């Protein structure tokens, strides 16, 4: 059974927390680990908030914020790889998961906008 975006973003947040711990303990990277923790966990928080939206416009706003946070998280992951804080192998799986979530969120935004425009 396919996971919902809420489940996917929650599981992703767990991976981000574990990544932050790894970056601090193994790589002694404190600044970027805080950035990725903030943006990576915010995706799921905004998706969760969207589930309790008071209107379609409110829902769209929360999902748009989650989409922006996914894009920011993707940036931090690419930066960690490019500065050798993470290897290609370490980055591959979590980055592809982030891109998948970003695509799903974009699709939700597009679908919701189409509904609001009708």
Secondary structure in CASP SS format (residue, H / E / C, confidence):
PFRMAT SS
TARGET T0000
AUTHOR 0000-0000-0000
METHOD secondary structure of the structure
MODEL  1
X C 1.00
X C 1.00
X C 1.00
X C 1.00
X H 1.00
X H 1.00
X H 1.00
X H 1.00
X H 1.00
X H 1.00
X H 1.00
X H 1.00
X H 1.00
X H 1.00
X H 1.00
X H 1.00
X H 1.00
X H 1.00
X H 1.00
X H 1.00
X H 1.00
X H 1.00
X H 1.00
X H 1.00
X H 1.00
X H 1.00
X H 1.00
X C 1.00
X C 1.00
X C 1.00
X H 1.00
X H 1.00
X H 1.00
X H 1.00
X H 1.00
X H 1.00
X H 1.00
X H 1.00
X H 1.00
X H 1.00
X H 1.00
X H 1.00
X H 1.00
X H 1.00
X H 1.00
X H 1.00
X H 1.00
X H 1.00
X H 1.00
X H 1.00
X C 1.00
X C 1.00
X C 1.00
X C 1.00
X C 1.00
X H 1.00
X H 1.00
X H 1.00
X H 1.00
X H 1.00
X H 1.00
X H 1.00
X H 1.00
X H 1.00
X H 1.00
X H 1.00
X H 1.00
X H 1.00
X H 1.00
X H 1.00
X H 1.00
X H 1.00
X H 1.00
X H 1.00
X H 1.00
X H 1.00
X H 1.00
X H 1.00
X H 1.00
X H 1.00
X H 1.00
X H 1.00
X C 1.00
X C 1.00
X C 1.00
X C 1.00
X C 1.00
X H 1.00
X H 1.00
X H 1.00
X H 1.00
X H 1.00
X H 1.00
X H 1.00
X H 1.00
X H 1.00
X H 1.00
X H 1.00
X H 1.00
X H 1.00
X H 1.00
X H 1.00
X H 1.00
X H 1.00
X H 1.00
X H 1.00
X H 1.00
X H 1.00
X H 1.00
X H 1.00
X H 1.00
X H 1.00
X H 1.00
X H 1.00
X H 1.00
X H 1.00
X H 1.00
X C 1.00
END
